[in-house]
Amino acid sequence: MAKKQLSKETLSRGEDWFGNNAAVRCPACSNVFIVSSFVNKGQRQCPSCHLSTAQITNEQLTIDWPDEPEIPRVLTRAELEAANRLEEFVELVREGGAVLAASIKGKLRKAEKVAFVERGGRMIAAAAKKLASPNRAQDISKKSGYQVHGDVPELGYVAVSKDCRGQGLSTKVVRRVLFEFGDATVFATTSNQKMKSVLAHHGFEWVGHEWDSERAGERLSLWIKEEKG
């Protein structure tokens, strides 16, 4: 574990210490939270990521957190099933709310490989390499007005647990799963502004025009990352 001791004379931005109460910034997720020797009996975990723990006494304020980075793992669908973790992946994507009920009911059968981050043995973020589908490509081409070839695979099923959002986890799992595509062309669709930023950061470009999602009030867009070379 890494540990930091705070001083009243050298508090950083977003930190404060008054009497038996202090505001500290979590080193793991940057969330600012309060710890109190009265309310919390002198110790409190970060309520956002639960990774760091702050402790306060009259004379001392410290915070500790895991110093090992959370490295995404990759498992094939078969490996997820063998490890009895397919349902966990499906539930995480369902919680994200960006996938149609029919896909959830079908156990996200297009997922070929899944990159995920786990915390305390629980899957908290995931992204998948989806199998190429000529029917899917034809449908997307028609809706977007941009031709997607039937052999182009898709990046999808990106989801982060509600209590772990805002920690850069979607970027981690997207970056990792993109290795599984190699240098091949890949496409993705989204209506989420955060996801658009993540895709753009990883070399995707918005192409074609938006179209109405089957979910009311949402407009989807098509993003392409072209083959290198």
Helices and strands as residue ranges (DSSP letters): E 2-6, E 16-18, E 21-25, E 32-36, E 43-45, E 53-56, E 61-65, E 73-76, H 77-82, H 86-96, H 101-105, E 111-119, E 122-130, H 134-144, E 154-160, G 162-164, H 169-178, G 179-181, E 186-190, H 193-201, E 205-212, E 219-225
